[in-house]
Amino acid sequence: MKRFLFLGLIVALLSSIVGATYLYFFYGLELDESSKVLPIWKVVAIYTSISLLITLMSYVVFSKWGKWGVIILNTVFSSIAIASIAYPITYVNQEIDTTFIAIAAIPVHFMMPLIWLSLQPIVLIQKP
């Protein structure tokens, strides 16, 4: 369990740093008011909570079904990340200008799954 928790914390930290840096520089361009809709603190909170939740799920799945269960879990996780792109693409806010929210949000959707999938083999080499 310690290895999985360590993975979750590392993924949350790296995802938060990369996502926050990306949004900080994107919002620095001041193209619109996307920072009011998708503030950096929300991205960090979401990355942390999803990372720890997927870590717990991964530990349980790996304990019961081994690597094949984790492959299925990763497929579902990746599919949800891809499907969730529809939300920022279709997001409309009548009160503030959110023209570029999709440009800001779409890369943010892929940062955590990419970091998760790239670091996970380190943990899955041994049995829990």
Backbone as XML, in Angstrom:
<?xml version="1.0"?>
<chain id="A" units="angstrom">
  <residue number="1" name="MET">
    <atom name="N" x="0.824" y="-1.198" z="0.000"/>
    <atom name="CA" x="0.000" y="0.000" z="0.000"/>
    <atom name="C" x="0.863" y="1.255" z="0.000"/>
  </residue>
  <residue number="2" name="LYS">
    <atom name="N" x="2.014" y="1.182" z="0.653"/>
    <atom name="CA" x="2.882" y="2.364" z="0.725"/>
    <atom name="C" x="3.351" y="2.797" z="-0.658"/>
  </residue>
  <residue number="3" name="ARG">
    <atom name="N" x="3.677" y="1.820" z="-1.510"/>
    <atom name="CA" x="4.131" y="2.157" z="-2.865"/>
    <atom name="C" x="3.016" y="2.836" z="-3.653"/>
  </residue>
  <residue number="4" name="PHE">
    <atom name="N" x="1.795" y="2.340" z="-3.497"/>
    <atom name="CA" x="0.670" y="2.934" z="-4.212"/>
    <atom name="C" x="0.378" y="4.344" z="-3.699"/>
  </residue>
  <residue number="5" name="LEU">
    <atom name="N" x="0.430" y="4.517" z="-2.385"/>
    <atom name="CA" x="0.209" y="5.846" z="-1.818"/>
    <atom name="C" x="1.300" y="6.812" z="-2.262"/>
  </residue>
  <residue number="6" name="PHE">
    <atom name="N" x="2.524" y="6.341" z="-2.284"/>
    <atom name="CA" x="3.636" y="7.170" z="-2.759"/>
    <atom name="C" x="3.419" y="7.560" z="-4.215"/>
  </residue>
  <residue number="7" name="LEU">
    <atom name="N" x="2.973" y="6.612" z="-5.031"/>
    <atom name="CA" x="2.669" y="6.914" z="-6.425"/>
    <atom name="C" x="1.581" y="7.978" z="-6.523"/>
  </residue>
  <residue number="8" name="GLY">
    <atom name="N" x="0.524" y="7.836" z="-5.749"/>
    <atom name="CA" x="-0.567" y="8.815" z="-5.768"/>
    <atom name="C" x="-0.110" y="10.201" z="-5.384"/>
  </residue>
  <residue number="9" name="LEU">
    <atom name="N" x="0.729" y="10.282" z="-4.360"/>
    <atom name="CA" x="1.226" y="11.590" z="-3.934"/>
    <atom name="C" x="2.171" y="12.203" z="-4.966"/>
  </residue>
  <residue number="10" name="ILE">
    <atom name="N" x="3.025" y="11.383" z="-5.562"/>
    <atom name="CA" x="3.942" y="11.889" z="-6.599"/>
    <atom name="C" x="3.156" y="12.349" z="-7.820"/>
  </residue>
  <residue number="11" name="VAL">
    <atom name="N" x="2.174" y="11.572" z="-8.237"/>
    <atom name="CA" x="1.348" y="11.954" z="-9.389"/>
    <atom name="C" x="0.592" y="13.247" z="-9.095"/>
  </residue>
  <residue number="12" name="ALA">
    <atom name="N" x="0.026" y="13.358" z="-7.889"/>
    <atom name="CA" x="-0.690" y="14.582" z="-7.519"/>
    <atom name="C" x="0.248" y="15.779" z="-7.533"/>
  </residue>
  <residue number="13" name="LEU">
    <atom name="N" x="1.443" y="15.611" z="-6.987"/>
    <atom name="CA" x="2.404" y="16.707" z="-6.930"/>
    <atom name="C" x="2.860" y="17.122" z="-8.325"/>
  </residue>
  <residue number="14" name="LEU">
    <atom name="N" x="3.291" y="16.165" z="-9.129"/>
    <atom name="CA" x="3.765" y="16.489" z="-10.474"/>
    <atom name="C" x="2.654" y="17.063" z="-11.347"/>
  </residue>
  <residue number="15" name="SER">
    <atom name="N" x="1.471" y="16.473" z="-11.283"/>
    <atom name="CA" x="0.348" y="16.978" z="-12.064"/>
    <atom name="C" x="-0.020" y="18.398" z="-11.649"/>
  </residue>
  <residue number="16" name="SER">
    <atom name="N" x="-0.020" y="18.639" z="-10.351"/>
    <atom name="CA" x="-0.347" y="19.975" z="-9.857"/>
    <atom name="C" x="0.682" y="21.002" z="-10.303"/>
  </residue>
  <residue number="17" name="ILE">
    <atom name="N" x="1.944" y="20.645" z="-10.239"/>
    <atom name="CA" x="2.996" y="21.575" z="-10.657"/>
    <atom name="C" x="2.887" y="21.874" z="-12.154"/>
  </residue>
  <residue number="18" name="VAL">
    <atom name="N" x="2.746" y="20.827" z="-12.950"/>
    <atom name="CA" x="2.661" y="21.019" z="-14.405"/>
    <atom name="C" x="1.386" y="21.781" z="-14.772"/>
  </residue>
  <residue number="19" name="GLY">
    <atom name="N" x="0.253" y="21.375" z="-14.205"/>
    <atom name="CA" x="-1.018" y="22.040" z="-14.502"/>
    <atom name="C" x="-1.045" y="23.486" z="-14.050"/>
  </residue>
  <residue number="20" name="ALA">
    <atom name="N" x="-0.553" y="23.737" z="-12.846"/>
    <atom name="CA" x="-0.537" y="25.108" z="-12.330"/>
    <atom name="C" x="0.398" y="25.996" z="-13.143"/>
  </residue>
  <residue number="21" name="THR">
    <atom name="N" x="1.537" y="25.469" z="-13.529"/>
    <atom name="CA" x="2.473" y="26.246" z="-14.352"/>
    <atom name="C" x="1.863" y="26.565" z="-15.708"/>
  </residue>
  <residue number="22" name="TYR">
    <atom name="N" x="1.262" y="25.565" z="-16.329"/>
    <atom name="CA" x="0.619" y="25.781" z="-17.623"/>
    <atom name="C" x="-0.465" y="26.854" z="-17.516"/>
  </residue>
  <residue number="23" name="LEU">
    <atom name="N" x="-1.362" y="26.715" z="-16.540"/>
    <atom name="CA" x="-2.448" y="27.683" z="-16.404"/>
    <atom name="C" x="-1.936" y="29.064" z="-16.007"/>
  </residue>
  <residue number="24" name="TYR">
    <atom name="N" x="-0.912" y="29.115" z="-15.184"/>
    <atom name="CA" x="-0.351" y="30.409" z="-14.786"/>
    <atom name="C" x="0.124" y="31.196" z="-16.017"/>
  </residue>
  <residue number="25" name="PHE">
    <atom name="N" x="0.856" y="30.518" z="-16.884"/>
    <atom name="CA" x="1.347" y="31.207" z="-18.076"/>
    <atom name="C" x="0.232" y="31.456" z="-19.090"/>
  </residue>
  <residue number="26" name="PHE">
    <atom name="N" x="-0.725" y="30.536" z="-19.183"/>
    <atom name="CA" x="-1.849" y="30.750" z="-20.089"/>
    <atom name="C" x="-2.693" y="31.934" z="-19.628"/>
  </residue>
  <residue number="27" name="TYR">
    <atom name="N" x="-2.977" y="31.994" z="-18.334"/>
    <atom name="CA" x="-3.771" y="33.111" z="-17.813"/>
    <atom name="C" x="-2.997" y="34.419" z="-17.860"/>
  </residue>
  <residue number="28" name="GLY">
    <atom name="N" x="-1.684" y="34.344" z="-17.881"/>
    <atom name="CA" x="-0.855" y="35.550" z="-18.014"/>
    <atom name="C" x="-1.047" y="36.237" z="-19.355"/>
  </residue>
  <residue number="29" name="LEU">
    <atom name="N" x="-1.510" y="35.502" z="-20.347"/>
    <atom name="CA" x="-1.786" y="36.097" z="-21.655"/>
    <atom name="C" x="-3.023" y="36.984" z="-21.626"/>
  </residue>
  <residue number="30" name="GLU">
    <atom name="N" x="-3.882" y="36.798" z="-20.624"/>
    <atom name="CA" x="-5.109" y="37.576" z="-20.437"/>
    <atom name="C" x="-5.971" y="37.597" z="-21.692"/>
  </residue>
  <residue number="31" name="LEU">
    <atom name="N" x="-6.216" y="36.428" z="-22.259"/>
    <atom name="CA" x="-7.047" y="36.322" z="-23.449"/>
    <atom name="C" x="-8.536" y="36.475" z="-23.126"/>
  </residue>
  <residue number="32" name="ASP">
    <atom name="N" x="-8.941" y="35.969" z="-21.996"/>
    <atom name="CA" x="-10.329" y="36.078" z="-21.556"/>
    <atom name="C" x="-10.372" y="35.900" z="-20.044"/>
  </residue>
  <residue number="33" name="GLU">
    <atom name="N" x="-11.544" y="35.579" z="-19.529"/>
    <atom name="CA" x="-11.700" y="35.443" z="-18.078"/>
    <atom name="C" x="-11.817" y="33.978" z="-17.656"/>
  </residue>
  <residue number="34" name="SER">
    <atom name="N" x="-11.107" y="33.115" z="-18.322"/>
    <atom name="CA" x="-11.145" y="31.686" z="-18.004"/>
    <atom name="C" x="-10.660" y="31.400" z="-16.593"/>
  </residue>
  <residue number="35" name="SER">
    <atom name="N" x="-9.794" y="32.251" z="-16.070"/>
    <atom name="CA" x="-9.266" y="32.010" z="-14.723"/>
    <atom name="C" x="-10.356" y="32.093" z="-13.663"/>
  </residue>
  <residue number="36" name="LYS">
    <atom name="N" x="-11.462" y="32.761" z="-13.961"/>
    <atom name="CA" x="-12.576" y="32.805" z="-13.013"/>
    <atom name="C" x="-13.356" y="31.499" z="-13.023"/>
  </residue>
  <residue number="37" name="VAL">
    <atom name="N" x="-13.371" y="30.823" z="-14.155"/>
    <atom name="CA" x="-14.102" y="29.564" z="-14.282"/>
    <atom name="C" x="-13.246" y="28.392" z="-13.822"/>
  </residue>
  <residue number="38" name="LEU">
    <atom name="N" x="-11.977" y="28.408" z="-14.190"/>
    <atom name="CA" x="-11.060" y="27.311" z="-13.875"/>
    <atom name="C" x="-9.836" y="27.865" z="-13.135"/>
  </residue>
  <residue number="39" name="PRO">
    <atom name="N" x="-10.020" y="28.239" z="-11.863"/>
    <atom name="CA" x="-8.873" y="28.759" z="-11.119"/>
    <atom name="C" x="-7.839" y="27.663" z="-10.843"/>
  </residue>
  <residue number="40" name="ILE">
    <atom name="N" x="-6.625" y="28.082" z="-10.658"/>
    <atom name="CA" x="-5.526" y="27.136" z="-10.457"/>
    <atom name="C" x="-5.734" y="26.289" z="-9.204"/>
  </residue>
  <residue number="41" name="TRP">
    <atom name="N" x="-6.257" y="26.870" z="-8.139"/>
    <atom name="CA" x="-6.451" y="26.103" z="-6.906"/>
    <atom name="C" x="-7.439" y="24.954" z="-7.119"/>
  </residue>
  <residue number="42" name="LYS">
    <atom name="N" x="-8.443" y="25.155" z="-7.993"/>
    <atom name="CA" x="-9.387" y="24.066" z="-8.271"/>
    <atom name="C" x="-8.706" y="22.921" z="-9.007"/>
  </residue>
  <residue number="43" name="VAL">
    <atom name="N" x="-7.835" y="23.265" z="-9.935"/>
    <atom name="CA" x="-7.119" y="22.238" z="-10.683"/>
    <atom name="C" x="-6.242" y="21.423" z="-9.747"/>
  </residue>
  <residue number="44" name="VAL">
    <atom name="N" x="-5.536" y="22.089" z="-8.852"/>
    <atom name="CA" x="-4.674" y="21.391" z="-7.885"/>
    <atom name="C" x="-5.518" y="20.500" z="-6.972"/>
  </residue>
  <residue number="45" name="ALA">
    <atom name="N" x="-6.645" y="21.006" z="-6.497"/>
    <atom name="CA" x="-7.515" y="20.205" z="-5.624"/>
    <atom name="C" x="-8.084" y="19.001" z="-6.361"/>
  </residue>
  <residue number="46" name="ILE">
    <atom name="N" x="-8.487" y="19.191" z="-7.605"/>
    <atom name="CA" x="-9.040" y="18.084" z="-8.386"/>
    <atom name="C" x="-7.966" y="17.049" z="-8.677"/>
  </residue>
  <residue number="47" name="TYR">
    <atom name="N" x="-6.779" y="17.499" z="-9.069"/>
    <atom name="CA" x="-5.684" y="16.556" z="-9.328"/>
    <atom name="C" x="-5.360" y="15.738" z="-8.084"/>
  </residue>
  <residue number="48" name="THR">
    <atom name="N" x="-5.294" y="16.386" z="-6.944"/>
    <atom name="CA" x="-4.951" y="15.685" z="-5.711"/>
    <atom name="C" x="-6.022" y="14.658" z="-5.352"/>
  </residue>
  <residue number="49" name="SER">
    <atom name="N" x="-7.277" y="15.061" z="-5.388"/>
    <atom name="CA" x="-8.334" y="14.130" z="-5.002"/>
    <atom name="C" x="-8.477" y="12.980" z="-5.997"/>
  </residue>
  <residue number="50" name="ILE">
    <atom name="N" x="-8.411" y="13.261" z="-7.288"/>
    <atom name="CA" x="-8.518" y="12.181" z="-8.271"/>
    <atom name="C" x="-7.315" y="11.251" z="-8.179"/>
  </residue>
  <residue number="51" name="SER">
    <atom name="N" x="-6.144" y="11.810" z="-7.978"/>
    <atom name="CA" x="-4.939" y="10.992" z="-7.889"/>
    <atom name="C" x="-5.001" y="10.041" z="-6.700"/>
  </residue>
  <residue number="52" name="LEU">
    <atom name="N" x="-5.414" y="10.529" z="-5.560"/>
    <atom name="CA" x="-5.506" y="9.662" z="-4.387"/>
    <atom name="C" x="-6.630" y="8.643" z="-4.526"/>
  </residue>
  <residue number="53" name="LEU">
    <atom name="N" x="-7.739" y="9.034" z="-5.147"/>
    <atom name="CA" x="-8.837" y="8.097" z="-5.376"/>
    <atom name="C" x="-8.434" y="6.999" z="-6.354"/>
  </residue>
  <residue number="54" name="ILE">
    <atom name="N" x="-7.807" y="7.363" z="-7.442"/>
    <atom name="CA" x="-7.395" y="6.351" z="-8.428"/>
    <atom name="C" x="-6.288" y="5.462" z="-7.845"/>
  </residue>
  <residue number="55" name="THR">
    <atom name="N" x="-5.489" y="5.996" z="-6.954"/>
    <atom name="CA" x="-4.471" y="5.181" z="-6.287"/>
    <atom name="C" x="-5.121" y="4.118" z="-5.406"/>
  </residue>
  <residue number="56" name="LEU">
    <atom name="N" x="-6.106" y="4.513" z="-4.648"/>
    <atom name="CA" x="-6.826" y="3.553" z="-3.803"/>
    <atom name="C" x="-7.513" y="2.491" z="-4.665"/>
  </residue>
  <residue number="57" name="MET">
    <atom name="N" x="-8.162" y="2.937" z="-5.729"/>
    <atom name="CA" x="-8.818" y="1.990" z="-6.633"/>
    <atom name="C" x="-7.798" y="1.054" z="-7.276"/>
  </residue>
  <residue number="58" name="SER">
    <atom name="N" x="-6.665" y="1.589" z="-7.662"/>
    <atom name="CA" x="-5.624" y="0.778" z="-8.286"/>
    <atom name="C" x="-5.088" y="-0.269" z="-7.313"/>
  </residue>
  <residue number="59" name="TYR">
    <atom name="N" x="-4.899" y="0.106" z="-6.074"/>
    <atom name="CA" x="-4.416" y="-0.840" z="-5.065"/>
    <atom name="C" x="-5.414" y="-1.987" z="-4.874"/>
  </residue>
  <residue number="60" name="VAL">
    <atom name="N" x="-6.686" y="-1.638" z="-4.754"/>
    <atom name="CA" x="-7.719" y="-2.662" z="-4.551"/>
    <atom name="C" x="-7.814" y="-3.579" z="-5.763"/>
  </residue>
  <residue number="61" name="VAL">
    <atom name="N" x="-7.825" y="-2.984" z="-6.945"/>
    <atom name="CA" x="-7.927" y="-3.766" z="-8.175"/>
    <atom name="C" x="-6.691" y="-4.651" z="-8.354"/>
  </residue>
  <residue number="62" name="PHE">
    <atom name="N" x="-5.515" y="-4.109" z="-8.087"/>
    <atom name="CA" x="-4.285" y="-4.885" z="-8.238"/>
    <atom name="C" x="-4.234" y="-6.035" z="-7.240"/>
  </residue>
  <residue number="63" name="SER">
    <atom name="N" x="-4.709" y="-5.798" z="-6.035"/>
    <atom name="CA" x="-4.720" y="-6.861" z="-5.026"/>
    <atom name="C" x="-5.643" y="-8.011" z="-5.412"/>
  </residue>
  <residue number="64" name="LYS">
    <atom name="N" x="-6.771" y="-7.693" z="-6.067"/>
    <atom name="CA" x="-7.758" y="-8.719" z="-6.402"/>
    <atom name="C" x="-7.529" y="-9.355" z="-7.770"/>
  </residue>
  <residue number="65" name="TRP">
    <atom name="N" x="-7.226" y="-8.548" z="-8.781"/>
    <atom name="CA" x="-7.173" y="-9.052" z="-10.147"/>
    <atom name="C" x="-5.812" y="-8.915" z="-10.814"/>
  </residue>
  <residue number="66" name="GLY">
    <atom name="N" x="-4.840" y="-8.399" z="-10.119"/>
    <atom name="CA" x="-3.491" y="-8.309" z="-10.664"/>
    <atom name="C" x="-3.354" y="-7.246" z="-11.751"/>
  </residue>
  <residue number="67" name="LYS">
    <atom name="N" x="-2.367" y="-7.460" z="-12.600"/>
    <atom name="CA" x="-2.042" y="-6.454" z="-13.616"/>
    <atom name="C" x="-3.141" y="-6.280" z="-14.652"/>
  </residue>
  <residue number="68" name="TRP">
    <atom name="N" x="-3.872" y="-7.334" z="-14.974"/>
    <atom name="CA" x="-4.946" y="-7.214" z="-15.960"/>
    <atom name="C" x="-6.067" y="-6.323" z="-15.442"/>
  </residue>
  <residue number="69" name="GLY">
    <atom name="N" x="-6.346" y="-6.407" z="-14.174"/>
    <atom name="CA" x="-7.343" y="-5.521" z="-13.575"/>
    <atom name="C" x="-6.914" y="-4.070" z="-13.643"/>
  </residue>
  <residue number="70" name="VAL">
    <atom name="N" x="-5.619" y="-3.832" z="-13.424"/>
    <atom name="CA" x="-5.106" y="-2.463" z="-13.490"/>
    <atom name="C" x="-5.129" y="-1.950" z="-14.928"/>
  </residue>
  <residue number="71" name="ILE">
    <atom name="N" x="-4.872" y="-2.825" z="-15.885"/>
    <atom name="CA" x="-4.951" y="-2.413" z="-17.290"/>
    <atom name="C" x="-6.380" y="-1.976" z="-17.630"/>
  </residue>
  <residue number="72" name="ILE">
    <atom name="N" x="-7.361" y="-2.723" z="-17.162"/>
    <atom name="CA" x="-8.759" y="-2.352" z="-17.399"/>
    <atom name="C" x="-9.090" y="-1.046" z="-16.682"/>
  </residue>
  <residue number="73" name="LEU">
    <atom name="N" x="-8.634" y="-0.896" z="-15.432"/>
    <atom name="CA" x="-8.856" y="0.352" z="-14.697"/>
    <atom name="C" x="-8.221" y="1.533" z="-15.421"/>
  </residue>
  <residue number="74" name="ASN">
    <atom name="N" x="-7.008" y="1.365" z="-15.922"/>
    <atom name="CA" x="-6.344" y="2.441" z="-16.665"/>
    <atom name="C" x="-7.088" y="2.775" z="-17.950"/>
  </residue>
  <residue number="75" name="THR">
    <atom name="N" x="-7.636" y="1.768" z="-18.604"/>
    <atom name="CA" x="-8.414" y="2.009" z="-19.815"/>
    <atom name="C" x="-9.667" y="2.819" z="-19.499"/>
  </residue>
  <residue number="76" name="VAL">
    <atom name="N" x="-10.336" y="2.473" z="-18.429"/>
    <atom name="CA" x="-11.534" y="3.217" z="-18.022"/>
    <atom name="C" x="-11.152" y="4.646" z="-17.635"/>
  </residue>
  <residue number="77" name="PHE">
    <atom name="N" x="-10.079" y="4.798" z="-16.875"/>
    <atom name="CA" x="-9.616" y="6.121" z="-16.442"/>
    <atom name="C" x="-9.263" y="6.990" z="-17.646"/>
  </residue>
  <residue number="78" name="SER">
    <atom name="N" x="-8.553" y="6.435" z="-18.608"/>
    <atom name="CA" x="-8.183" y="7.176" z="-19.810"/>
    <atom name="C" x="-9.410" y="7.522" z="-20.643"/>
  </residue>
  <residue number="79" name="SER">
    <atom name="N" x="-10.347" y="6.605" z="-20.739"/>
    <atom name="CA" x="-11.572" y="6.856" z="-21.495"/>
    <atom name="C" x="-12.398" y="7.972" z="-20.868"/>
  </residue>
  <residue number="80" name="ILE">
    <atom name="N" x="-12.463" y="7.990" z="-19.560"/>
    <atom name="CA" x="-13.185" y="9.067" z="-18.872"/>
    <atom name="C" x="-12.491" y="10.406" z="-19.110"/>
  </residue>
  <residue number="81" name="ALA">
    <atom name="N" x="-11.160" y="10.416" z="-19.086"/>
    <atom name="CA" x="-10.420" y="11.667" z="-19.353"/>
    <atom name="C" x="-10.691" y="12.171" z="-20.764"/>
  </residue>
  <residue number="82" name="ILE">
    <atom name="N" x="-10.726" y="11.263" z="-21.727"/>
    <atom name="CA" x="-11.000" y="11.662" z="-23.110"/>
    <atom name="C" x="-12.444" y="12.139" z="-23.253"/>
  </residue>
  <residue number="83" name="ALA">
    <atom name="N" x="-13.378" y="11.427" z="-22.659"/>
    <atom name="CA" x="-14.789" y="11.810" z="-22.757"/>
    <atom name="C" x="-15.075" y="13.135" z="-22.054"/>
  </residue>
  <residue number="84" name="SER">
    <atom name="N" x="-14.312" y="13.447" z="-21.021"/>
    <atom name="CA" x="-14.566" y="14.678" z="-20.274"/>
    <atom name="C" x="-14.161" y="15.929" z="-21.039"/>
  </residue>
  <residue number="85" name="ILE">
    <atom name="N" x="-13.501" y="15.768" z="-22.167"/>
    <atom name="CA" x="-13.163" y="16.926" z="-22.999"/>
    <atom name="C" x="-14.421" y="17.600" z="-23.522"/>
  </residue>
  <residue number="86" name="ALA">
    <atom name="N" x="-15.503" y="16.862" z="-23.652"/>
    <atom name="CA" x="-16.748" y="17.437" z="-24.166"/>
    <atom name="C" x="-17.237" y="18.585" z="-23.296"/>
  </residue>
  <residue number="87" name="TYR">
    <atom name="N" x="-16.975" y="18.523" z="-22.007"/>
    <atom name="CA" x="-17.467" y="19.589" z="-21.118"/>
    <atom name="C" x="-16.830" y="20.943" z="-21.430"/>
  </residue>
  <residue number="88" name="PRO">
    <atom name="N" x="-15.493" y="21.084" z="-21.454"/>
    <atom name="CA" x="-14.952" y="22.417" z="-21.763"/>
    <atom name="C" x="-15.225" y="22.876" z="-23.194"/>
  </residue>
  <residue number="89" name="ILE">
    <atom name="N" x="-15.377" y="21.939" z="-24.122"/>
    <atom name="CA" x="-15.666" y="22.334" z="-25.501"/>
    <atom name="C" x="-17.044" y="22.967" z="-25.591"/>
  </residue>
  <residue number="90" name="THR">
    <atom name="N" x="-17.996" y="22.427" z="-24.851"/>
    <atom name="CA" x="-19.366" y="22.923" z="-24.928"/>
    <atom name="C" x="-19.699" y="23.945" z="-23.842"/>
  </residue>
  <residue number="91" name="TYR">
    <atom name="N" x="-18.732" y="24.297" z="-22.997"/>
    <atom name="CA" x="-18.998" y="25.210" z="-21.894"/>
    <atom name="C" x="-19.292" y="26.617" z="-22.412"/>
  </residue>
  <residue number="92" name="VAL">
    <atom name="N" x="-20.390" y="27.191" z="-21.949"/>
    <atom name="CA" x="-20.761" y="28.555" z="-22.305"/>
    <atom name="C" x="-21.162" y="29.273" z="-21.025"/>
  </residue>
  <residue number="93" name="ASN">
    <atom name="N" x="-20.642" y="30.467" z="-20.850"/>
    <atom name="CA" x="-21.003" y="31.299" z="-19.711"/>
    <atom name="C" x="-21.424" y="32.655" z="-20.267"/>
  </residue>
  <residue number="94" name="GLN">
    <atom name="N" x="-22.656" y="33.032" z="-20.009"/>
    <atom name="CA" x="-23.194" y="34.276" z="-20.564"/>
    <atom name="C" x="-22.662" y="35.516" z="-19.862"/>
  </residue>
  <residue number="95" name="GLU">
    <atom name="N" x="-22.195" y="35.376" z="-18.609"/>
    <atom name="CA" x="-21.784" y="36.542" z="-17.847"/>
    <atom name="C" x="-20.345" y="36.974" z="-18.093"/>
  </residue>
  <residue number="96" name="ILE">
    <atom name="N" x="-19.474" y="36.035" z="-18.394"/>
    <atom name="CA" x="-18.070" y="36.390" z="-18.621"/>
    <atom name="C" x="-17.595" y="35.769" z="-19.926"/>
  </residue>
  <residue number="97" name="ASP">
    <atom name="N" x="-16.537" y="36.322" z="-20.461"/>
    <atom name="CA" x="-15.981" y="35.830" z="-21.718"/>
    <atom name="C" x="-15.129" y="34.595" z="-21.450"/>
  </residue>
  <residue number="98" name="THR">
    <atom name="N" x="-15.542" y="33.465" z="-22.005"/>
    <atom name="CA" x="-14.800" y="32.213" z="-21.841"/>
    <atom name="C" x="-14.472" y="31.621" z="-23.199"/>
  </residue>
  <residue number="99" name="THR">
    <atom name="N" x="-14.088" y="32.458" z="-24.117"/>
    <atom name="CA" x="-13.795" y="32.024" z="-25.482"/>
    <atom name="C" x="-12.692" y="30.978" z="-25.516"/>
  </residue>
  <residue number="100" name="PHE">
    <atom name="N" x="-11.676" y="31.148" z="-24.702"/>
    <atom name="CA" x="-10.498" y="30.288" z="-24.759"/>
    <atom name="C" x="-10.473" y="29.223" z="-23.665"/>
  </residue>
  <residue number="101" name="ILE">
    <atom name="N" x="-11.604" y="28.972" z="-23.004"/>
    <atom name="CA" x="-11.615" y="27.989" z="-21.912"/>
    <atom name="C" x="-11.254" y="26.589" z="-22.419"/>
  </residue>
  <residue number="102" name="ALA">
    <atom name="N" x="-11.675" y="26.243" z="-23.618"/>
    <atom name="CA" x="-11.337" y="24.916" z="-24.151"/>
    <atom name="C" x="-9.836" y="24.782" z="-24.380"/>
  </residue>
  <residue number="103" name="ILE">
    <atom name="N" x="-9.198" y="25.858" z="-24.840"/>
    <atom name="CA" x="-7.754" y="25.824" z="-25.068"/>
    <atom name="C" x="-7.015" y="25.651" z="-23.744"/>
  </residue>
  <residue number="104" name="ALA">
    <atom name="N" x="-7.546" y="26.215" z="-22.685"/>
    <atom name="CA" x="-6.919" y="26.067" z="-21.370"/>
    <atom name="C" x="-7.219" y="24.713" z="-20.757"/>
  </residue>
  <residue number="105" name="ALA">
    <atom name="N" x="-8.445" y="24.230" z="-20.916"/>
    <atom name="CA" x="-8.882" y="23.043" z="-20.187"/>
    <atom name="C" x="-8.483" y="21.719" z="-20.830"/>
  </residue>
  <residue number="106" name="ILE">
    <atom name="N" x="-8.422" y="21.657" z="-22.144"/>
    <atom name="CA" x="-8.144" y="20.376" z="-22.793"/>
    <atom name="C" x="-6.762" y="19.821" z="-22.423"/>
  </residue>
  <residue number="107" name="PRO">
    <atom name="N" x="-5.686" y="20.599" z="-22.490"/>
    <atom name="CA" x="-4.398" y="20.034" z="-22.043"/>
    <atom name="C" x="-4.398" y="19.642" z="-20.563"/>
  </residue>
  <residue number="108" name="VAL">
    <atom name="N" x="-5.145" y="20.374" z="-19.746"/>
    <atom name="CA" x="-5.220" y="20.067" z="-18.315"/>
    <atom name="C" x="-5.879" y="18.704" z="-18.104"/>
  </residue>
  <residue number="109" name="HIS">
    <atom name="N" x="-6.793" y="18.301" z="-18.986"/>
    <atom name="CA" x="-7.441" y="17.001" z="-18.868"/>
    <atom name="C" x="-6.464" y="15.848" z="-19.054"/>
  </residue>
  <residue number="110" name="PHE">
    <atom name="N" x="-5.418" y="16.054" z="-19.822"/>
    <atom name="CA" x="-4.503" y="14.965" z="-20.140"/>
    <atom name="C" x="-3.250" y="14.927" z="-19.282"/>
  </residue>
  <residue number="111" name="MET">
    <atom name="N" x="-2.959" y="15.956" z="-18.529"/>
    <atom name="CA" x="-1.714" y="15.989" z="-17.757"/>
    <atom name="C" x="-1.667" y="14.895" z="-16.707"/>
  </residue>
  <residue number="112" name="MET">
    <atom name="N" x="-2.704" y="14.772" z="-15.900"/>
    <atom name="CA" x="-2.672" y="13.782" z="-14.840"/>
    <atom name="C" x="-2.702" y="12.349" z="-15.376"/>
  </residue>
  <residue number="113" name="PRO">
    <atom name="N" x="-3.570" y="12.006" z="-16.344"/>
    <atom name="CA" x="-3.509" y="10.621" z="-16.858"/>
    <atom name="C" x="-2.161" y="10.271" z="-17.479"/>
  </residue>
  <residue number="114" name="LEU">
    <atom name="N" x="-1.528" y="11.206" z="-18.157"/>
    <atom name="CA" x="-0.220" y="10.919" z="-18.744"/>
    <atom name="C" x="0.832" y="10.663" z="-17.673"/>
  </residue>
  <residue number="115" name="ILE">
    <atom name="N" x="0.847" y="11.490" z="-16.650"/>
    <atom name="CA" x="1.817" y="11.297" z="-15.567"/>
    <atom name="C" x="1.501" y="10.006" z="-14.815"/>
  </residue>
  <residue number="116" name="TRP">
    <atom name="N" x="0.218" y="9.730" z="-14.582"/>
    <atom name="CA" x="-0.196" y="8.504" z="-13.902"/>
    <atom name="C" x="0.279" y="7.272" z="-14.669"/>
  </residue>
  <residue number="117" name="LEU">
    <atom name="N" x="-0.005" y="7.237" z="-15.955"/>
    <atom name="CA" x="0.342" y="6.066" z="-16.749"/>
    <atom name="C" x="1.846" y="5.919" z="-16.943"/>
  </residue>
  <residue number="118" name="SER">
    <atom name="N" x="2.571" y="7.015" z="-16.961"/>
    <atom name="CA" x="4.015" y="6.913" z="-17.152"/>
    <atom name="C" x="4.744" y="6.456" z="-15.884"/>
  </residue>
  <residue number="119" name="LEU">
    <atom name="N" x="4.224" y="6.776" z="-14.721"/>
    <atom name="CA" x="4.885" y="6.389" z="-13.468"/>
    <atom name="C" x="4.382" y="5.070" z="-12.886"/>
  </residue>
  <residue number="120" name="GLN">
    <atom name="N" x="3.249" y="4.602" z="-13.326"/>
    <atom name="CA" x="2.661" y="3.408" z="-12.734"/>
    <atom name="C" x="3.502" y="2.141" z="-12.870"/>
  </residue>
  <residue number="121" name="PRO">
    <atom name="N" x="4.207" y="1.912" z="-13.970"/>
    <atom name="CA" x="5.013" y="0.676" z="-14.045"/>
    <atom name="C" x="6.043" y="0.545" z="-12.926"/>
  </residue>
  <residue number="122" name="ILE">
    <atom name="N" x="6.483" y="1.626" z="-12.377"/>
    <atom name="CA" x="7.449" y="1.564" z="-11.264"/>
    <atom name="C" x="6.834" y="0.833" z="-10.077"/>
  </residue>
  <residue number="123" name="VAL">
    <atom name="N" x="5.565" y="1.055" z="-9.831"/>
    <atom name="CA" x="4.886" y="0.441" z="-8.690"/>
    <atom name="C" x="4.462" y="-0.990" z="-9.001"/>
  </residue>
  <residue number="124" name="LEU">
    <atom name="N" x="4.097" y="-1.260" z="-10.241"/>
    <atom name="CA" x="3.533" y="-2.561" z="-10.582"/>
    <atom name="C" x="4.571" y="-3.645" z="-10.843"/>
  </residue>
  <residue number="125" name="ILE">
    <atom name="N" x="5.831" y="-3.317" z="-10.707"/>
    <atom name="CA" x="6.875" y="-4.322" z="-10.947"/>
    <atom name="C" x="6.777" y="-5.458" z="-9.916"/>
  </residue>
  <residue number="126" name="GLN">
    <atom name="N" x="6.454" y="-5.131" z="-8.666"/>
    <atom name="CA" x="6.388" y="-6.134" z="-7.615"/>
    <atom name="C" x="4.949" y="-6.291" z="-7.142"/>
  </residue>
  <residue number="127" name="LYS">
    <atom name="N" x="4.699" y="-7.353" z="-6.415"/>
    <atom name="CA" x="3.397" y="-7.544" z="-5.784"/>
    <atom name="C" x="3.257" y="-6.578" z="-4.611"/>
  </residue>
  <residue number="128" name="PRO">
    <atom name="N" x="2.024" y="-6.143" z="-4.290"/>
    <atom name="CA" x="1.835" y="-5.206" z="-3.156"/>
    <atom name="C" x="2.139" y="-5.838" z="-1.819"/>
  </residue>
</chain>
